[in-house]
């Protein structure tokens, strides 16, 4: 076992060089276990409770290992935090001459070629897009990396697809701006770096040797740290499928019109056929109804209007491809549009062919758009070929991997047959800092009156907490009903998911200090609010995924046919991990105090409730609302939310 006390110990390098750093025995133990795996090779699956400082626990041995290391995180925000904040601190403290690179997916980099195209013909843009485009043009003259995160334009702004590339519309080495391409430069830097920070989507892209990655990340590295690893199975299953979206069709139609205007002005049938394609996918969207929905493909089999519209779409796409084929060699942009139209035709054909038993087909509507998916039911084989290959080291870690004390569910999802496992509990004193309240008297969640009673309970709890609460829901409907019921009935600011971007809502919550924030799935993890501003997390019901979800329904059916127990083997473990994520929002620092409210009576009335109880930190527990009042009636301390460095 490697001894890293000289780095992470009470008198170690980090204590002496990083302001606010404090020694945590769990952090040092985790780092030493990881260092051993990195030295000898193998696979380590490990869980580190909130406050352990797992980022420093894997960065220290990674920088000292002498290996080519890939670190993959769950989101781009975590990537940026790790690369721009945590990594420089550790590297400077260690004095380690290790080169590092940040690599994101291509949609995160400005495409100089597409920027020029957008600037050539801004007439079709609205006022907001034109304003954004001007800012992007000015920024493009000085940026070195071309990372769109450098600009304070919302990441979901409609201008970004116009000035970034996709695997569909990238011209590759035929691009006139290839030599100055920001994406090419980022990939080149990553290939030569000792440590590369990526995200799970990009990691899976490389695993599949798809162009989103650069195809050399896996062969070139022999050490992999997968942080927030609980997200990997879902990310991989989404990535390794195939799909067709209205966005792809829209981009193809628009780019065909643009490229025809540049390279084939004498061929009017190109923009005409692009316009027909646009009308075809818009007509198809109308057959799916106005409301947002998702469902299995079989729901559409008997829908005659949809089937007719789908046939028209396929014909219009084929017609466009035929017209583009007649112009082969006329221009690189038109040739790329031909490849894209042929690829979309192939994918559409796969989605409408007889369904295979190892995948599920489904659809979803999003605003005025739609997506058609084919998702694999298992991704184990895809990972099994890579994880644990001879000589390589793999560390898969998260604050939420174990169900009770076991990692079987996670390992089985990724096809990991042999791995070392370890758990380190949080250094926080949950028995002192937190109270877990399961109210008496609530009906079963299936009761029609359940949401109303949760609303009334929430109002009472918010009165005791004086705002300062996250209300987390398992459905948008429950969120909307509760938001409407609280509006004007509590004397605290009310922030509701969907009224502003997530990051903006969280920052407003943090600044206000007494607000109530309502959110669904995306707010259950990745939100870090320290101090008294967040003193209560209320969860409306145990987070079992909806059995109506087409992918889940197909997995349940497949497990049942294979002789397994879908509830025990899949639904329960997923719900436990989700609850751990939601509960993990409460205590983020050593001085934080708060109450976790789980409204669902099944937690204590059903036998599976013990699996949830055994998986959460050892908080004090009560069923008495008066103890909640007393918890906040006492001095909750003068914490300003500061804590030792989160590393």
N, C-alpha and C positions, 0 to 999 in steps of 0.2 A: 504493500500500500504506500503510495507516495505521501510524503509529509509536506504539506503546504502551509504549515503554521508560520513560516517566515514571510508568507505573503498575506494570508487571510487571518492570522492569529491576532490576539489582543495587542501585540507589539509588532505586528507585521508591517510590510511595506505599505499596504493600502491604508492601514490605520494612521500611518505617519504622513501620507501624501494626499489623501482624499478627505477634504473637510466633511465632517458629519458621518464618516464611516464608523460603524460599530461592529464589533466582533459578534458573530453568530455561529455557535457550534455546528448547527445544521448545515450552514453554508460551507464551512470548511470540510465537514464530512462528505458532503455531496461533491465538492470539487476534487477531493482525494479519490473518491470512487470513480469519477469520470476520468481523472488522469490515468488511473490504472487501466481502464478500458482503452483509452487512447494509446497507451504504450503497448499493450498486448494484443489489441484487436478484440472484436466481439461486439455484442449487442447489450445495451443497458436500457431498460425501460424504467423510468423513475418519476415519482411524484414528489414535488416539493411544495409544502403549504405556503400560503400567502405570507410574505415577509421574510422568507428564507433567503432571498437574494439569489435566485437561481441564475440570473443573467451573468453575474460576476462568477458564480460557481462553475459555469462552463467556459466563460471567456478566458479566465486565468489559465486553466490547463490547455485550452486551445492555443493560446499564444505561446505557451511554453513547450508544446508538443513536438515542434519541428515538422509537423504534417501539413499537407494541403487540406484546409478545413473549409467545409461549406456549412454555414449557419442558415437555417431556414426558419422564418417566423410566420405567424398567422396572417398578418396584415402589413400593408405598406407603411402605416403609421408606426408599427412596432419596428419595422426595418429602419426607418429614419431615426427613431429614438436610439436603437442599438448602435447604429453606425455613427451617428453624429454626436451622441452624448456618452453612452456607456463605453464603447470601444476606445475612443481617444483617452478617456480617464485611465483605463486599465493599461493601455499600451504605454502611456507616459509614466505611470507609476512603476511599471515593470522595467521600463527602459528597453522594451523588446523591439528589435529592428524588423518587425513583421509588416509586410505590405498588405493592405486591405482594400477591398473594392466593394461597392454597392451596385447590385444589378437588379433591375426591375423588369417587368414585362414591357413589350414594345409600346403599349398604349400610354406609358408614363413618360415617353420621350417625344419632344417636338420633332416632327418630320419636316425638314426644310423644303422638300419638294412639294408636299401638300400645302404648306404655308404659302408657297408661291402661287399654287393653283387657286387657293382661296382668295388671295389678294388680287389675282387677275380678274376675278368675276365676283365681286362682293354684292352684286345687285340682288341676289336671291336671299341674302341674310337679313334678319330683322335688326332693329336698332341696338338691342342688347348684344347680339352677336357681333355687329360691326364695332361696337365699343370694346368688346373683349379682344377682337382681332387686332385692333390698333395697339392695345397694350401688349399683346403677344408679339406683334411685329417689333415694337420698341425693345422688348426684353430679349428677343432673339439675337439682337446685334451684340449683346454683351455676355449672354450666358455661356458658361464653359461646358456644363454637363447637359443642358437642355432638359433637365428634369422638371416636369410641369408643376411639381410640388413647390417649386421656388416662387411661383406666382400666386397671389391671393385671389385666384378665381376658383369658384367652387368646382370640385372634381367632377360633379355631375353636370356641369354647364354644357349646353348643346354645342358650343364652339369646339370643344376638344376633339371630337371625332373628325372634324374638318382639317385639323392640323397635326394629327397623329396618324400613325399607320396601323394596319392590321396585317395578319398573315395573308389575307386576301388581296389587299391593294398595294402591298410593298413591292417595289420593282426590283429589289435586290441589287445585284451588281450592275444591272442595267440602268439604275437610277442616276441621273445627271449629278445628284448631290451625294453620291456614295462616299466620296473621299472625306466629306465633312459631316457625315451622318453621326448623330449623337448616340444612337443605339449601337452602331458598329464600334464606336470608341469605347462605350461602356462594356461591351462584350470582350473587346481586346484587353481592356484593363483587368477584367475579371479572370481571363485566361492566364494572366501572368502573376496574379496576386497570390499571396500565401493564404489569405482568409477572405472568403467571399460571403456577403450577406445577401440572401435571396428571400423570396416568400414561397409559401406552399404551392401556389398556382404555378409559379415559374419552375419550381422543383419538379412538380408532376409533369409539366410540359417537357422538361428535359428527360425525365424518366421514359416518356413516350416517344422521345426523339422527334417531337413536333417543333415547328419553327419558332414557337413562342420562346423556347429556350434556345441554347446555342449548341446543343448536341455534344458538348465536350465537358460539361460540368461533372458528370458521373465518372467517365473514364479518367479525367484529370485529377480527381480528388480521392483520398483514401480515408477521410474522416468526416463524418456528417453529424451535425447537431440539429435535431428537429425540435424546436421549441413550440409551445402551444400545440403539441402533437395530437391532442384530442380532436383537433379540427381536420386532421389528415384524411381519415376515411371518407368523410363527406366531400372534402375538396377533390379527392381523387376520383370518387364515383361520378361527380359532376364533370370532371375534366376528361375522363377517358370515354365518355359517351360521344354521341354525335348530335348535331342540332342544326336547325334552320330557323332563322328569326326574321321578322319584318325589318329589323335594323339592317341586317346583311343585304336584304333585297333592296332596301331604300338606298344604302350606300352604293350598291352596284348600279342602280338606275342613275343616281346623281353623277357618279364618276364616269359612266359611259357618256352622259351628256357633256360633261366637261372635256373629256378626252376627245370626243368627236369634234367639239368646237375647236380644239387645238390641232388635231391631227387629220381630220376627215370632214372638213366643212362641206365638201361636195357630196356627202352621203347622208341625205336627210332622213333615211329610214332608220339610222342608228338612234337618234334622239326620239324618233317616233315610236320605235319598239321599246325603248327605255320607258317612255311615258305610259305605254300600254301595260308594261310590267308593273309600274307603280299603281295604276288603277286596279290591276288584278289582285295585288296583295291587300290593298285597301278594301276591296269588295270582299275578300276572304275574311278580313277582320270583322266586317259587319255581320257575317253569318254566325260569329261566335258570341254575339250579344254585347250589350253595353257594359255589364259589370265585369270586374276582374274575377277570374276563376282559374282553377287548375284541376285537371282530371285525367283519367286514363284515356288512351287513344280510342278504346272501344266505344266510348261515349259518342264519338264522332262518326263511327262506322255507319250508323243508321240515319245520320243527318244528311238528307239529300241535297239541301242547299249548300252545305259545307262541301260535300263531295264534288258537286258541280263546280264550285268556286276553286277547289283544289286542282281539278283537271284543267281549268282555264289558266291558273297560275303556272302549272307545269308547261302548258303549251306556250304561254307567253315567254317563259324563261328559255325554253328551247328555241323559240323564234329569235330571241335576242342573241343567243349563242350562235345560231346559224348566220345571222347578219354580221356578227363580229368575226366569224371564221372567214368570211369573204374578204376581210381587210387584214388578214394575217401579214405581219411584217411591215404594216403601214406606220406603226408607232409602238413604242414600248408600253405606253399607257393602255392602248386598245388591246394589245396582246395580253396584258395582265387582266383586263376585264373579261376577255374570252376565257382565260383559265378559271376565273372566279365563277363565271356563269356555268361552266362545265362541272366545277366542283359542287356548286349548289344543286345542280340537276342530279348529280350522283347521290348526294346526301338525301335529297327529297325522294329519290327512288328507294333508298335503303329504309327510309322512314315509312314508306307505304307498302313495302314488301311484307310477306308473312313474318310475324313476330317470332323471335327466337326465345328459348326458355331461359337463357342466361342474362336477359336484359328486359327492361320494361320501357314501353313507349308512353309518352304523356304530353300534354300541352298545357300552356298557361297563357293568359291574356294579361297584359300590363298596360293600362291606359289605352292608347290607340294602337298599341303594338301586340305582337304575339311571339311565342317561341314554341317550336316543336322539338322534343327531346327523345333520344334513346339512351337510357342510363344503364350501365352494367349493374347487376345485383351484387356482385362481389368484385373486389379489387385485390384480393389476397395474392393471386398468382402474379400480378404485376409487380408487387413489392417483394415477394418471396425470391424472385430472381436476382434482386439487388442487395437487399438487407442481409448482412451477415456473410457476404462473399469473402473469400479467403484474404486475410491480411487487413481488411477494412475495419474501421471502428464506427459504431452507430450509437448515438445517444438520443433517445426519444423521451422528452420531458414535458411536463405541464403541472399546473396546480390541481388538475382534475383529470386523472387517468384511472385511478383505482375505483372499483366498486366494492364497498366494504374494504377488505385488505387485499383484494386480488386484482390482477391485471389480465386475467384470461380473456375477457371480452375484447379489450383493446388489441391484444396480441393476435387473437383469432381474426379480427377484421383485416389486419395487415399481413396475415399469413406468416407471422413470426413464430417459428416452431421452437426455437431455443434461445433464451435470453436470460440475462441476469436481471433481477428486479430489486427495487429499493424504494422506501418511502421515508421522507423526513417531515415530521409535523411542523406546523407553523411555530415560530418562537413567540407569537403573541399569547397573552394570558386570556384565552377566551372565557374561562370561567369567571373572571373578574370584569372583563371588558364588554361581554355580550350577554344578552338575555334572549332566549328562544321562546316565543309565545305561540301556542296553538290554542285558539279560542274554543270555548265550549259552545254547544248549542247550534252550530251552523249545520244546515242540511247537507245532503250529498251534492256534489257539483252538478249532477244531472237534474236536480230539482229546479223547476222554472223560477223559483224565487231566490236561487242561490246568488246571482249577481247583485240583486238589490241588497241582500243581507251583507255581502262583502262590502258594498258601498257604505252602508251604515257603520260597519265595523271600522272601515278606513277613516271615516270622518271622526270617529271617537279616538282612534289611535293618533291621527294627525293633531288632534287637540292636545294630547299629552306630549307629543314630540315637538310641538310648536313649529309645524311644517317640517322641513329638513328630512324629507322622505322620498325614497324611490318606491313606486308602485309598479311591480313587474307582472305582466299578464301573459297568458298562454294563447290568447286570441285577440284579434283586432276588435272583434265585436264587444268583448268584455271591457277592453280599454275604452272604446267609444262611449259605452253606457256609463262607466264610472266617471269619465271626464265630464260628461253632460251632468251627472248627478252632483259633482263637486263644484262645478262652475257657479260662482256667486254664493256658495254655501260655506266656504272656508276663508278665513282672513289672511291667506298666504298666496303668493304668486303660484299660478298653475302653469306648468310647462308640459305640453303634450306632443308625443312623437308624431311626426308628419307636418307639424306647423313650422318647422325650421330644420336645417341639417342637424344630424346627431351631435356633431362636435360643438355646434353653436348652442344647442340646448344644454349640453353638459357644462359648457363654460358659463352660461347664464345661471345655471343651478349653483355652480360653485361660487360665483360672484355675489348672488343674491343672499345666500346664507340661510334663508328660511323658506325656500321654495319646495314645491311638491312636483316631482317629475314622473310622468306616466309613460311606460314604454313596453314594447313586446320583445320578440326574440333578439334583435340586434343590440338591445340594451342589457341583456343578461350577462354579457362578458365584455372585457376590454374597457370598462368604464372605471376610472380610478379617481375617486373624490375623497380626499383626506380631511380630517377634522370634523367639527360639529355640523358643518353644512349638510353632511349625510349622517343622520343618526338613526335611521330606520329603513329597513328594506321589508316591504310587504309583498308576498307572493300569493297570487289569487288561488292557484291550484297546482297540484303536482304536475310537472311539465312533461306529461306523456304526449308524444307526437300524435297528431290526429290520424286515426285509422283510415280516414278518407284520403289521406295523402297517397297519390298513385304509386310512388316509389316504395313507401313503407308497406302499403298493401301487398305489393308484389313480393317484397322480401319476406313478409309474414307467410304468404302462401308458399313460397319456395322452402322456407324453414320447416313449415308443417309437412310438406311433401317429403322432405328429407328425414322426417322422424324426429325433428327437434321440437323444442318448446319455444315458440316465438316470443311469448311474454317474458319468460325467464331469461332467454338467451339474447334478446335484442331490445325489446321495448323497455323493460325495467332498467337495464344498465344505461341506456341512453338517457332515460329520465333522471336517474341518479346523478349522472355527470352534469346534466343541465341544471339540476337543483344546486349542485355544488358551485357551479358558475354563478348563478344568481345570488346565492348566499354569500359568495366571496366578494360581492360589492360592498359589504357592510364594514368590515374591519380592515382598513388599509394601512394603518400605522400603529405604533406601539402605544400611543396615547388615545386612540379612538375608542369611543364607547357607543353602543347602539343596540337596538332591538331588531331581531329577525322575526317577522310574523308570517307563519305559513297557515293560510286559512283552511286548507283542505283537511276535513276530518278523517280521510282515508289514511293519513299519516299514522294515526294511532288505532284505527279500527280494523285495518287490514293487515294480514300477516306480512305482506311485503314491505310494510312501513318500517320494519326493523332494518331493512337494507338501506333505506334512506338515513335512518338514525345513526347507523354504524358508519356511515360514510362522511358525516359532517363533523366539524370541530366540536370539542367538548364544551359547549355553552351551557350556562345555567338554563333550566327549563321551567316554564310555568304554564298554567292554563287559566290564570287569574288576571284579568285586565287591571286589577288594582296594583299588581306588582309592576306592570308596565308604567302606571302612573307614578308609583314610588321610585322606579328606576330613574325617571326623568325629574322627579321632584327633588332628588338629592343633587348635590353639587356635581355636575358632570365634568368638573375640571376646567381649567382655563386653556386647554389645548388650542393652539392656533392651526393645528393640522400638520405641524412640522414633524418630521420623522427622520431617522437616520437615512442615509442614501439608500435608495431602493435596490441598488445592485445586489 
